[in-house]
């Protein structure tokens, strides 16, 4: 998997000022991963894995997880381990600000 990280979202024009900025995640699972059934399964697994780790991200940040073809055969534990390692590299010793 490949992680793309935006530590701070650009300011939006006067829109929804009532809700505080939260960390968001998006997923890119292309046709190289497999057919539609496989891609949706990988997306569901990635969504569950990211949900467990989303609290590590600072509020107002964005994370895009791009699945590689190997994700089709990876189990939940392997995806979780890969995401945790990737976030460790991205965030270092940074403590999320809330």
Secondary structure, DSSP 8 states (H G I E B T S, - for coil): -EEEEESS----SS---SS----EEEEE--TTT-SHHHHHHHHHHHHHHHHHHGGGS-TT-EEEEE--GGGGT--HHHHHHHHHHHHHHHHTT-----
